[in-house]
Amino acid sequence: MNVTVKKSVTIRKISDLRDNHMTLGLFCLECNRWGEIVPNEWLSSGKRDVDYINQKFKCGECGGQADKQVRPQPIDFSQGAMVAEVPTEN
């Protein structure tokens, strides 16, 4: 019998998102806008490796507080990863 030990993943900082191939989506309820933090871009631009859970992000357009959504790495569908086919009627 094989026992698989699963290691928990703790994701609190921007670098943790990067290390686990995730991004942080930000949504402003006040003006209905989405933004996204791509961890590599954030960190390479010299911004701090903040604890995003406690960090208050605000909308650059209206100044409203943004809701946060952790997202998996985006899939580039333009490379043929998925094709949608519409069935034809006979």
C-alpha distances in whole Angstrom, upper triangle without the diagonal:
4,7,10,13,16,19,22,25,29,32,35,37,38,37,33,34,35,32,30,32,34,37,39,41,44,46,50,51,54,55,52,51,48,47,44,43,41,40,41,44,45,44,45,49,49,48,46,42,43,40,41,39,43,45,47,48,51,53,55,57,58,56,54,51,48,45,41,39,36,35,32,34,36,36,39,40,43,41,40,36,37,40,41,43,45,46,49,51,52
4,6,10,13,16,19,22,25,28,32,34,35,33,30,31,31,28,26,28,30,34,36,38,41,44,47,48,52,52,49,48,45,44,41,40,38,36,37,41,41,40,42,45,45,44,42,39,39,37,37,36,39,42,44,45,48,49,51,54,55,53,51,48,45,42,38,36,32,32,29,31,33,33,36,37,40,38,37,33,35,38,39,41,44,44,48,50,51
4,6,10,13,16,19,22,25,29,31,32,30,27,28,29,26,24,27,28,32,33,36,39,41,44,45,49,50,47,46,42,41,38,37,36,34,35,39,39,38,40,43,43,42,40,36,36,34,34,33,36,38,41,42,45,47,49,51,52,50,48,45,42,39,36,33,30,30,27,29,32,32,35,36,39,37,37,33,34,38,39,41,44,44,48,50,52
4,6,10,13,16,19,22,25,27,29,27,23,24,25,22,20,23,24,28,30,32,35,38,41,42,46,46,43,42,39,38,35,33,32,30,31,35,35,34,36,39,39,38,36,32,33,31,31,30,33,35,38,38,42,43,45,48,49,47,45,42,39,36,32,30,26,26,24,25,28,28,31,33,36,34,34,30,31,35,36,39,41,42,46,48,50
4,6,10,13,16,19,22,25,26,24,21,22,24,20,18,22,23,26,28,31,34,36,39,41,44,45,42,41,37,36,33,32,30,28,30,33,33,32,34,37,37,35,33,30,30,28,28,27,30,32,35,36,39,41,43,46,47,45,43,39,37,34,30,28,25,25,23,24,28,28,32,33,36,35,35,31,32,36,37,40,43,44,48,50,52
4,6,9,13,16,19,21,23,21,18,19,20,17,15,18,19,23,24,27,30,32,36,37,40,41,38,37,34,33,29,28,27,25,27,30,30,29,31,34,34,32,30,26,27,24,25,24,27,29,32,32,36,37,40,42,43,41,39,36,33,30,27,24,21,21,19,21,24,25,29,30,34,32,32,29,30,33,35,38,40,42,45,48,50
4,6,10,13,16,18,20,18,15,16,18,15,13,17,18,21,22,25,28,31,34,35,39,39,37,36,32,31,28,26,25,22,24,27,27,26,28,31,30,29,27,23,23,21,22,21,24,26,29,30,33,35,37,40,41,39,37,33,31,28,25,23,19,20,18,20,24,25,28,30,33,32,33,29,31,34,36,39,41,43,47,49,52
4,7,10,13,15,17,16,13,14,16,14,12,15,16,19,20,22,25,27,31,32,35,36,34,33,29,28,25,23,23,21,23,26,25,24,27,29,29,27,25,21,21,18,19,18,21,23,26,27,30,32,34,37,38,35,34,30,27,25,21,19,16,17,16,19,22,24,27,30,33,32,32,29,30,34,35,38,41,42,46,49,51
4,6,10,12,14,13,9,10,13,10,9,12,12,15,16,19,22,25,28,29,33,33,31,30,26,25,22,20,19,17,19,22,21,20,23,26,25,23,21,17,17,15,15,15,18,20,23,23,27,29,31,34,34,32,31,27,25,22,19,17,13,15,14,16,19,21,25,27,30,30,30,27,29,32,33,37,39,41,45,48,50
4,6,9,11,11,7,9,12,11,10,13,12,15,15,18,20,23,26,28,31,32,30,28,25,23,20,18,18,16,18,21,19,19,22,24,23,21,18,15,14,12,12,12,14,16,20,21,24,26,29,31,32,30,28,24,22,20,17,15,13,15,15,17,20,23,26,29,31,31,32,29,31,34,35,39,41,43,47,50,52
4,6,8,8,5,6,10,9,8,11,10,11,11,14,16,20,22,24,27,28,26,25,21,20,17,15,14,12,15,18,16,16,19,21,20,18,16,12,11,9,9,9,12,14,17,17,21,23,25,28,29,26,25,21,19,17,13,12,10,12,12,14,18,21,24,26,29,29,30,27,29,32,33,37,39,42,45,48,51
4,7,8,6,8,11,11,11,13,12,12,11,14,16,19,21,23,26,27,26,24,21,19,16,14,15,12,15,17,15,15,18,19,18,16,13,10,8,5,6,6,9,10,14,15,18,21,23,26,26,24,23,19,17,16,12,13,11,13,15,17,20,23,26,29,31,31,33,30,32,35,36,39,42,44,48,50,54
4,5,5,7,9,10,11,13,11,11,11,14,15,19,21,24,26,27,25,23,20,18,15,12,12,9,12,14,12,11,15,16,15,12,10,6,5,4,6,8,10,10,13,14,17,20,21,25,25,23,22,19,17,16,13,14,11,14,15,16,19,22,25,28,30,30,32,30,31,35,36,40,42,45,48,51,54
4,5,5,6,9,10,11,9,9,8,12,13,17,20,23,25,25,24,21,18,15,12,9,9,6,9,10,8,8,11,13,12,10,8,5,6,7,6,10,12,11,13,13,16,18,19,23,24,22,21,18,16,16,13,13,11,12,13,14,16,20,22,25,27,27,30,27,29,32,34,38,40,43,46,49,52
4,5,5,6,9,10,10,10,11,15,17,21,23,26,29,29,27,25,21,18,15,11,10,7,8,11,9,8,11,13,12,11,10,6,8,9,10,13,15,14,17,17,20,22,23,26,28,25,25,22,20,19,16,16,13,14,14,14,17,20,22,26,27,27,30,27,29,33,35,38,41,44,47,50,53
4,5,5,6,9,8,10,11,15,17,21,23,26,29,29,27,25,22,19,16,13,12,9,11,14,12,11,14,17,16,15,13,9,10,9,10,12,14,15,18,18,21,23,24,27,29,26,26,23,20,19,15,14,11,12,12,13,16,19,22,25,27,27,29,26,28,32,33,37,40,42,46,49,52
4,6,5,6,5,6,8,11,14,18,21,23,26,26,24,22,18,16,12,10,9,6,9,12,11,11,14,16,16,14,13,10,11,11,10,11,15,14,17,16,19,21,22,25,26,25,24,21,18,17,13,12,8,9,9,10,13,16,19,22,24,24,26,23,25,28,30,34,36,39,42,45,48
4,5,5,6,7,10,13,16,20,23,26,28,28,26,23,20,17,13,10,8,5,6,10,10,9,11,14,15,14,13,11,12,13,12,15,18,17,19,18,21,22,23,26,28,26,26,23,20,19,16,15,11,11,10,9,13,15,17,21,23,22,25,22,25,28,30,34,36,39,43,46,49
4,6,8,10,13,16,19,23,26,29,31,31,29,27,23,20,17,14,12,9,9,13,13,12,14,17,17,16,16,12,14,14,14,16,19,19,22,21,24,26,26,30,31,30,29,26,23,22,18,17,13,13,12,11,15,17,19,22,24,24,26,23,25,29,31,35,38,40,44,47,50
4,6,9,12,15,18,21,25,27,30,30,28,25,22,20,16,14,12,10,11,15,15,15,17,19,20,19,18,15,16,15,15,16,19,19,22,21,24,25,27,29,31,29,28,26,22,21,17,15,11,10,8,9,12,15,17,20,23,22,24,21,23,27,28,32,35,37,41,44,47
4,7,11,13,17,20,24,26,29,28,26,23,19,17,14,12,9,9,10,13,14,14,15,18,19,18,18,15,17,17,15,17,20,20,22,21,23,24,25,28,29,28,28,25,22,20,16,14,11,9,7,5,9,11,14,17,19,19,20,18,20,24,26,29,32,35,38,41,44
4,7,10,13,16,20,22,25,25,22,20,16,14,11,9,8,8,10,12,13,14,16,18,19,17,17,15,15,15,13,14,18,17,19,17,20,21,22,24,26,25,24,21,18,16,13,10,7,5,5,5,8,11,14,17,19,20,21,19,20,24,25,29,31,34,38,40,44
4,6,10,13,17,19,22,21,19,16,13,11,7,6,5,6,9,10,10,12,14,16,17,15,16,14,14,14,11,13,16,15,16,14,17,17,18,21,22,21,21,18,15,14,10,8,6,5,6,6,8,12,14,17,19,20,22,20,21,24,25,29,31,35,38,41,44
4,6,10,13,16,19,18,17,14,11,9,6,5,7,8,11,12,11,13,16,16,17,15,15,13,12,12,9,11,13,12,13,11,13,14,16,18,19,18,17,15,11,10,7,6,5,6,9,10,11,15,17,20,22,23,25,23,24,26,27,31,33,36,39,42,45
4,7,10,13,16,15,13,11,7,6,4,6,9,11,14,14,13,16,18,18,20,17,18,16,15,15,11,12,15,13,13,11,12,12,14,16,17,16,15,13,9,8,6,5,6,7,10,11,11,15,17,19,21,23,24,22,23,25,26,29,31,34,37,40,43
4,7,10,12,12,10,8,6,5,6,8,11,13,16,15,14,17,19,19,20,17,17,17,15,15,11,12,14,12,11,8,9,8,11,13,13,13,11,9,6,6,5,6,9,10,14,15,15,18,20,22,24,26,28,26,26,28,28,32,33,36,39,42,45
4,6,9,9,7,6,5,6,9,11,14,17,20,19,17,21,23,22,23,20,21,20,18,18,14,15,16,14,12,10,9,8,11,12,12,12,10,8,5,5,7,8,11,13,16,18,17,20,22,23,25,27,29,27,27,29,28,31,32,35,38,40,44
4,5,6,5,5,7,8,11,14,17,19,23,21,19,23,25,23,24,21,22,22,20,20,16,16,17,15,12,10,8,6,9,9,9,9,6,6,5,6,9,11,15,16,20,21,21,24,25,26,28,31,32,30,30,32,31,34,35,38,41,43,46
4,6,5,7,9,12,15,17,21,23,26,25,23,26,29,27,28,25,25,25,23,22,18,18,19,17,14,12,11,9,13,12,10,11,8,8,7,8,11,13,17,18,22,24,23,26,27,28,30,33,34,32,31,33,31,34,35,38,40,42,46
4,6,8,11,13,17,19,23,25,28,26,24,28,30,28,29,26,26,27,24,24,21,20,20,19,15,13,11,9,12,10,8,9,6,8,9,11,14,16,20,21,25,27,26,28,30,31,32,35,36,35,34,35,34,37,37,40,43,44,48
4,6,9,12,15,18,22,24,27,25,23,27,29,27,28,25,27,27,25,25,22,22,22,20,17,14,11,9,11,8,7,9,8,10,10,12,15,17,20,21,25,25,24,27,28,28,29,33,34,33,32,33,32,35,35,38,40,42,46
4,7,10,14,17,20,23,26,24,23,26,28,27,28,25,27,27,25,25,21,21,22,20,17,15,13,10,12,11,10,12,10,11,10,11,13,14,18,18,22,23,21,24,25,25,27,30,31,30,29,30,28,31,31,35,37,39,43
4,7,10,14,17,20,22,20,19,23,25,23,25,22,24,24,22,23,19,20,21,19,16,13,11,8,10,9,10,12,10,11,9,11,12,13,16,16,20,20,19,21,22,23,24,27,28,27,27,28,27,31,31,35,37,39,43
4,7,10,13,16,19,17,17,20,22,21,23,20,22,21,20,20,17,18,19,17,15,12,11,9,11,11,12,13,12,12,9,9,10,10,13,13,16,16,15,18,19,20,21,24,26,24,24,26,25,29,30,33,36,38,42
4,7,10,13,15,13,13,17,18,17,19,17,18,18,17,18,14,16,18,15,14,11,10,8,9,11,13,13,13,12,9,10,10,10,12,12,15,15,14,17,18,20,21,23,25,24,25,27,27,30,31,35,38,40,44
4,6,9,12,11,10,14,15,15,17,15,16,16,15,16,13,15,17,15,14,11,12,11,12,14,16,16,15,14,11,11,9,9,10,9,12,12,11,15,16,18,20,22,24,22,23,25,26,30,31,35,38,40,44
4,6,9,8,7,10,12,12,14,11,13,12,12,13,10,13,15,13,13,11,12,12,13,16,18,17,17,15,12,12,10,10,10,10,12,12,12,16,17,20,21,23,25,23,25,28,28,32,34,38,41,43,47
4,6,6,6,9,10,11,13,12,13,12,13,15,13,16,18,16,17,14,16,16,16,19,21,20,21,19,16,16,13,12,11,10,11,9,10,14,15,18,19,20,23,21,23,26,27,31,33,37,40,43,46
4,5,5,6,8,10,11,10,11,9,11,12,11,14,16,15,16,15,17,18,18,21,23,22,22,20,17,17,14,14,11,11,12,11,13,16,17,21,22,23,25,23,26,29,30,34,36,40,43,46,49
4,5,5,6,8,10,10,12,11,13,15,14,18,20,18,20,18,20,21,20,23,26,24,25,23,20,21,18,17,15,14,14,12,14,17,17,21,22,22,25,23,26,29,31,35,37,40,43,47,50
4,6,5,6,9,9,12,12,14,16,15,19,20,18,19,17,18,18,17,20,23,22,23,22,19,20,18,18,16,16,16,14,15,18,18,21,22,22,25,24,27,29,31,35,37,41,44,47,50
4,6,5,7,6,8,8,10,13,12,16,17,14,16,13,16,16,16,19,21,20,21,19,17,18,16,16,15,15,16,15,16,20,20,24,25,25,28,27,29,32,33,37,39,43,46,49,52
4,5,5,5,7,7,10,13,13,17,18,15,17,16,18,19,19,22,25,23,24,22,20,21,18,19,17,17,18,16,18,22,22,26,27,27,30,28,31,34,36,39,42,45,48,51,55
4,5,7,10,10,13,17,17,20,21,19,21,19,21,22,20,24,26,25,26,25,23,24,21,21,20,20,20,18,19,22,22,26,26,26,30,28,31,34,36,40,42,46,48,52,55
4,6,9,11,14,17,17,20,21,18,19,17,19,19,18,21,24,22,24,23,21,23,21,22,20,21,21,20,21,24,24,27,27,28,31,30,33,35,37,41,43,47,49,53,56
4,6,9,12,15,16,20,20,17,19,17,19,20,19,22,25,23,24,23,22,23,21,23,21,22,23,22,23,26,27,30,31,31,34,33,35,38,40,44,46,50,52,56,59
4,7,8,12,12,16,16,13,15,13,16,17,16,20,22,19,21,19,18,20,18,20,19,20,21,20,22,25,26,30,30,31,34,33,35,38,39,43,45,48,51,54,58
4,6,9,10,14,14,11,14,13,16,18,18,22,23,21,22,19,18,20,18,19,18,20,21,21,23,27,28,31,32,33,36,34,36,39,40,44,46,50,53,56,59
4,7,9,12,12,11,14,14,17,19,20,23,25,22,22,20,18,19,16,17,16,18,19,19,21,25,26,30,31,32,34,32,34,37,39,43,45,48,51,54,57
4,6,9,9,7,10,11,15,17,18,22,23,20,20,17,16,16,14,16,15,17,19,20,22,26,28,31,32,33,35,33,35,38,39,43,45,48,51,54,57
4,6,6,6,10,11,15,18,20,23,23,20,20,16,15,15,12,14,13,16,18,19,22,26,28,31,33,34,36,33,35,38,39,42,44,47,51,53,57
4,6,5,8,9,12,15,17,20,20,18,17,13,12,11,9,11,10,13,16,17,19,23,25,28,30,31,33,31,32,35,36,39,41,44,47,50,53
4,6,8,10,14,16,19,22,22,19,17,13,12,11,8,10,10,14,16,19,21,25,27,30,32,33,35,32,33,36,36,40,41,44,48,50,53
4,6,9,13,16,19,22,21,18,16,13,12,12,11,13,14,17,20,22,24,28,30,33,35,36,38,35,36,39,40,43,45,48,51,53,57
4,6,10,13,15,18,18,15,14,11,10,11,10,13,14,17,20,21,23,27,29,32,34,35,37,35,36,38,39,42,44,47,50,53,56
4,7,10,13,15,15,11,10,7,7,9,9,13,15,18,21,23,24,28,30,32,34,35,37,35,36,38,39,42,43,47,50,52,55
4,7,9,12,12,9,9,6,6,8,8,12,14,16,20,21,21,25,27,29,31,33,35,33,33,36,36,40,41,44,47,49,53
4,6,9,8,5,5,4,5,9,10,14,16,18,22,23,23,27,28,30,31,34,35,34,34,36,36,40,41,44,47,49,53
4,5,6,5,5,6,6,10,12,14,17,19,22,23,22,26,26,28,29,32,34,33,33,35,34,38,39,42,45,47,51
4,6,6,8,10,10,13,15,17,19,21,24,24,23,26,27,29,29,32,34,33,34,35,35,39,40,43,46,48,52
4,6,8,11,11,15,16,19,21,22,26,26,25,28,28,29,30,33,35,34,34,36,35,38,39,43,45,47,51
4,6,9,10,14,17,19,22,24,27,28,27,30,31,32,33,36,37,37,37,38,37,40,41,44,46,48,52
4,7,9,12,15,18,21,23,26,27,27,30,31,33,34,36,38,37,37,39,39,42,43,46,48,51,54
4,6,10,13,16,19,21,25,26,26,29,30,32,33,36,38,36,36,38,37,40,41,44,47,49,52
4,7,10,13,16,19,22,24,24,28,29,31,33,35,37,35,35,37,36,40,41,44,47,49,52
4,6,10,13,15,19,20,20,24,26,27,29,32,33,31,31,33,33,36,37,40,43,45,49
4,7,10,13,17,19,19,22,25,26,28,31,32,30,30,32,31,35,35,39,42,44,47
4,7,10,13,15,16,20,22,24,26,28,29,27,27,30,30,33,35,38,41,43,47
4,6,10,12,13,17,19,21,24,25,26,24,24,27,27,30,31,34,38,40,43
4,7,10,11,15,18,20,23,24,25,22,23,26,26,30,32,34,38,40,44
4,7,8,11,14,16,19,20,21,18,19,22,23,26,28,31,35,37,40
4,6,9,12,14,17,18,19,16,17,20,21,25,27,30,34,36,39
4,7,9,12,15,15,16,14,16,19,21,24,27,30,33,36,39
4,6,9,12,12,14,12,13,16,18,21,24,27,30,33,36
4,6,9,9,10,8,9,13,15,18,21,24,27,31,33
4,5,6,8,7,9,12,14,18,21,24,27,30,33
4,5,6,5,6,8,10,14,17,20,23,26,29
4,6,7,8,9,12,15,18,21,23,27,30
4,6,8,10,13,16,19,22,25,28,31
4,5,6,10,13,16,19,21,25,27
4,7,10,13,17,19,22,26,28
4,7,10,13,16,19,22,25
4,6,10,13,15,19,21
4,7,10,13,16,19
4,6,9,13,15
4,6,10,13
4,7,9
4,6
4
